[in-house]
Amino acid sequence: AKPTFRGGRERAPDLAIPKGPGGAVKVAPRVERLANGLTVLLQKHGSLPVLGMNLYVPAGQAVEAKPGLAHLAGDLLDEGAGERSAQQIAETLDFLGATLGTGATGAHAHCLSKDAAAVLDLLADVVQRPRFEESEFSKVREQHLSEIAAEDEEPASVARRAFAKAVYGDHPWGRPATGDAASVASITREDVVAHHAKWFGPDRAILAVTGDLDPEAMLSEVKRRFEGWKPTGAKPPALPAVEPLAAAVRVDRPMEGKNQSNVFMGNVGIRRDDPDYAAVLVMDHVLGTGPGFSDRLSKDLRDGQGLAYTVYGNASRSAGEEPGTFTAYIACLGSDLDRAISGIEGHLRRMREEPVSGQELADAKSYLTGSLVFRYETTDGLAAALVEMQRFGLGFDWAERFPSMVDAVTREDVLRAARRVLQPDRMAVVVAGWTGK
């Protein structure tokens, strides 16, 4: 007989949770707001002669006129900009040993500090002066269409898209950032040019530079390249409210020839500035994202029952300016589908009904506070973190306050957060691949 769900109560943790060096992390960037609205964050960091740069522009799918437009425009930014072709940009980066990446919401770069001026030139060009040449546009659009076609055959991608639609409905987050084949095929070069002209401005943009730098000298370099960036004055559209589901829904996406089931389960989650964020982080680590497969879902459904190699549950990771989702995922054989779904549901109910154990609470706190320092260890990680602090209004003392915020979380706080965030009676259950139908 197959084992029934037991919630992992009988199993003691079998993996030691690694502990980092711990302690608070202090950052105190030089903050400058240029006349055009660009917020500049400059932080000297580390002892290596390197720099990390992160430029955030709120030009993603929340403002796009067609599904997939922001994603396509972002991928085209470095396919020729300013006086350089795509090939010349690649050759310059290769010569410098630097990296540059672009996307729907801006760009990021990493380089030796002695090459700061050259890389800032590239960063300014790709964000302010992309060429959007017809040949590059056609090539990248075809690449996107090929990727979408491949995702249409991948059960996990099919399930993920259907899950977003089930939870978010007509909200922009309810559609894939990549768009769909019909919408991407309809995008023209003129659409991309218009999107960039309207939304890629300094008005609400944030640039963070960290590493081996003198803040005053770096500010001068930044001003030289970004002061002339003209504000667009575009106002972001009002987004529809994200409403919780009134009842549980099941969505099946059967795919011929598949014997594995990919399952996404969950509901509307929290924003990044939610006052329960620390408690939700602790809940996540106990329930579904603990290190070394130490969380309840992994210990029971993966190690105990052998239903899957990958299983997780998380509500904090997707939190942003708009509500994220609590998302649980498992990939299992179709013959184990019912056990997998009921197993996850059982763990969600247990989190809502019983306080976590004292040991689970202590382990989660130890890991969260001990590993914090690693996020700020590199210049790239610190630059991204500074943008996040500015973007979500967390304050630059957030990293310093984080250990005490986590340490203050009680078992009752986790229980309260779980009852808010986990909604097994009002969640979407989406299955793609083998669905039994």
N, C-alpha and C positions, 0 to 999 in steps of 0.2 A: 504494500500500500504506500502511496505517496505521502510524505509528511505534511501535516497541516500547518498553518501559520501559527507560530508561537511567539513572534515578536522579538526573538533574540534574548528573552529574559534569562534563559538558562546559561548563556554563554558569557564568560568573562573575556575582556579584551585580550587578544592574543598577540598584539603588536605594541611595542613601546612607542609612544608618541614623541618624535624628536623635539627637543627644546632648543630654541635659538638663544642668542646672547641676551635677549630681553632688554628692558629699559626703554625710556622714552626717546624719541627722535626729535631733534630740534631743527627747524628750518626757519630762516628769516630772510626771505628774498628782498632784493631791491625792487620796489613796485613803482612803475611809471605809466601813466596814461597819456598817450600822445594826443595831440589836438584832433586827430582824425578818429579817435575812439579806440585805437588799438591799445590793449593792456599788455605791458611788457613786464615779465618777471625774470629777475636775474639772480642766480644763486651760485656763489663760489662753493665748490664741492670736490672732495677727494684730493689725491696727490698725483694722479696721472695726468699727462698733458693731453687730455681729451675733452670734448664738449658734446653735450646732448641738446638737441633743439626740438621743440614741439610747438607747432603752430595750429591752433584749433580755430576753425571757422564754422559757425552754425549753418551749414549749407547742405544738410543731409536730407533723408527722405521725408522729413516733416514738411519741407518747403518745396519739394519737387513738383513740377507740373504733370509729369508722367511717371508711372512706376518704373524704376530702374534708371531714371535720368541722372540723379545725383551720383549714383555708383559709377555710371559710365563717365560722367564728367570728371569725377575724382581720379579715375584710372588714366584719363587722358592728360592730366596736368603736366606730367613729366615726359610726354611724347612730343617734345618740341616746345621750347619756351624762350622768349626773348630772342637773342641772336643765335641760339643753339638749336640744332635739330635733336631729335631723340637720340641718334647715334652719338652726337657730340656731348650731350649730357652724360650718357653712359661712359664715354671715354674719359671725360673730366673726372667723374667719380672714381673710375678705375685708377687713373693716374694718382689721385689724391689718397686712395685707399679709404675713401669715405663712403657712406651709405645715405640714400635719400629714398623715402617712400611717400607716396601720395594716396589720397583717398577722398571720399565724399566730404569729409569734414576737415580737410587741410593737408598738412604734410609734417614729416618729422625727419631729422637728419642726425648723423653721428660722424665726427671727424676729429682729427688732431687739432689741438688749439691753434697751432701755427697756420692752419688752413681755414681759420674762421671766416675771413673775408671772402674767400672763394666760395665757400659753402653757403654763406649768407646770400651771396649773389645768386646762386642757384635757387635757394629757397624763395627769395623774393621773386625771381623770374617765374617759377612754376605756379606760384599762387596768384601773382598779379598779371602776368603776361603770357599765359599759355597760347600756343598757336592754333591748336585744334585743326591741324591740316586735314584736308579731306581724305588723303590716303591713310593717315593714322587713325582717323575717326572710323573709317570703314573697316580697317583691320581689327581694331579693338572691339567694335560692335559685333563683328562676326565671332570673335573670341568669347564675348559674353553670351551670345546665342548658343554657341557650342557648349558652354558651361551649363547653361540652363537646360539644354537637351540632356546632358549627362545627369544632372540632378533629377530630372523627371524619371530617370530609371533607377535612382538610388532610394530605397525605402526610407532611410533615415531622413533624407532631405524632403521627401514627399510628406512624411509625418510631421516634420518640424514646421513646414509651411502651413499645413492644415491645422496644426495646433495654434499657431499665431492667429490664423483667421478665426478659429473658434473662440479664442479668448478676447481678441481685440475688435473683431467685427470690421467696421468701416474706418476705424482709426488707422493712420498710416502704418503703425506697427503691425497691423493685421496683414500686411502684404510683405513679400520678401524684398530686402534691400536691392537685390539684383533685378527685380521686376519679373515679368513673365515674357514668354517668347513674342506674343503679339505686341505688347507695349514697347519692348526694346526694338523690335523690327520697325516700329513706327517712328522712333526717335531719329531726328535729322541733325545734321551738323548745326543748323541754325538754332535748334532747341538747346543744344549744349552751350553754344555761345551766349544765348539769352539767359540761360540758367546761371552761368558764371558771372555775367554782367550784373545780374540782379542780386545775387546772394553772396558772391565772394568779395566782400568788403571788410574794412577794418572795424566797422561800427561796433560789433560785438565779439571781435576776434581776440584771441589770447596767444601771446608768444612767450614761451619759457625757454631760457637758455641756462644750462647748468654746467659746472665743471671748472676747468682751469681758466678762470677769467677774472679780470678786474671789472667790477660792475660799471664804473663810470666810463671806462674805455669801451666796453661792450655796448653800453647804451648809445654812445656816439655812432658806433658801427651800425646798430639797428636803425637809428634815426635816419642815417644816410640812405638806407635802402627802403624804409617803410613809411617815412613821413609823407611822401608824395602819393601814397595809396589813397585813392579817393573813396570816401564813404558812399554807399549806394542809397542809403535812406530807406531801403525796403523794410517793411514791417512783417514779421512772421505771421502766418495765418493762425487764427484761433483753431485749436484742435478739438475734436469732439471728446466729451468726457468718456473715460474708460469705466464702464459699469460692470460690476460683478455679474456672473451668470445667475439667473434665477433658479436654475436647477442643474443637475448633472447632465452632461451631454456625451454621447458616444459617436465618434466619427470613424468610419472604416474606409480605408483606401486599399482594396485588394489589388495585388499585383501578380499577374500570372507567372508561374514558375518559381515563386519564392517560397521557401520553407521556413524562413525566419520572420519573426514579428518584431517590428520596431515600434515602441510604445512611448508616447509623450503624454504626461498627465499633469494637470495643474490648473491654476487660476490666476486672476489678477493679483499682483504683489504690491510692493511698496516703492515709494520714491527714495532717492538717495539721501534726502535730508530728513527722512522719517525719524522721529525721536526714539523709536524702538530699533534702530539700525543695529546697534551693538548686540542687543538681545537676539535679533534675527541672525546675525553672524554666528553667535554661539549655537543657536538652534540648528543652523545649516551644518555646522561641523559635527554635531552629535548625530543628526539625522542622515545626511547624505553627501557631505564633502570632506569628511575627516581625512587626515593624511595617512598614507599607507594602508588604505582600505579598512580604516579603524572605525568608520561610521556604522550606524545600525543597518542601513540598507545593504552595504557591502558585506558586512559580517554575516548577515542572515541570508540574503537572496543570492549573493555571489559565492561566499565561502561555505556557508552552512548548507544551503539547498542546491547549490551548483546550477542555478538557473541561467546565469549570464556571467560574462567576464566584465562587462561594463554596466554599472547601475549607479545613478546619482540622484540627488535632490537638492535644490538650491533656490533661495529667494533673494539673496543679497546681490548676486552677481549682475543681474540685469537692471537693478534699480538705477534710475536716472532722473532727468527732469520730469519725465512722464513715468507713471507706474510701470514697474517691470512685471515679471511673472514669477510665481513659484512654479518651478518646473522639475518634474521627476522624469527620468528616462531609463529605459531598460531595453536591451535587445536580447531576445530569447528564441528558442525553437517554438514553432507554432503549437506544438503539443503541450508546451508549458505556459501558454499565454494566460489562461485563466488564473493559474497559480501566481504568475508574476504580477498581474493587476491586483489581485486580492492581497498579495503580500505587501505591495506598496501601500494600498489603502489601509491595511492593518497598522502599518507603522505610522501613517499620518494620524490615525485615530488615537493611537497610543501616545503620540507626542501631545495631542490636544487634551488627553484625559489624565495623564500622570506626569508629575514633575520629573525632570531628568535626575539621574542619580548624582550624588555629591562627587563621585569620581569622574563621571562624564563631564560635569560642569568644570571641575578643576583641570581636566585634561584639555578641554576646548580652550579655556582661558590661557593656559600655559602655552599652547601652540600659537594662538592668535597674537599674544603679546610678545612671545619669544621670536616669532618669525617676522614681525613687523619691519625690523631693521633691514631685512633683505630686499624689501621693495624699494628702499631708498639707497641701496648700495651702489647702483650704477647711475651714471649721468642721465641715461635715457629714462630709467625708471623714475628718477627724481623729477625730471622735466615733465613727464606725464602726470605725476602726482601733483605737482604745483598747478598744472592746468586744471586738474580735477578739483582741487581746493578752491580755486578762483571761480570755476564754472558753477559749482554747486553751493557756493557761499559757506563753505565749511570753516573758513578761517585758517590762517597759516600755522596756527598752534594746534591744528587738528591732530597731527602725528604725535605731538607732545602729550596731548590729552588722551589719546587713544588707549594706552594701557590702563589708566584709571577708569575710563568709560567701560572697558571690558571687565575689569576687576569688580566693578560695582554691580554687574549683572547677577541677579539671584536666580534660583530655581523657579521662583514664582514669576520673575520677569520672562523667562524662557517659555513658561507655560502660557502666560498671557499673550506673548508674541505668536506662539504656535496657534492659539485659538483665533487670533486675528488673521494670520497669513495662510494657514492650511485649511482648506475648505473642501473636504472629501465629498460632501453632499451637494456641492455646487461647482464641480470642476469639470473640465473637458478631458476626456480620455480618447486619444487618437491613436489608431493602429494602422500601420502601413506594411505591406508585404503579405504575409499569411495572416488572414483575419478570421478564418473559419467560415467565411461567407463566399 
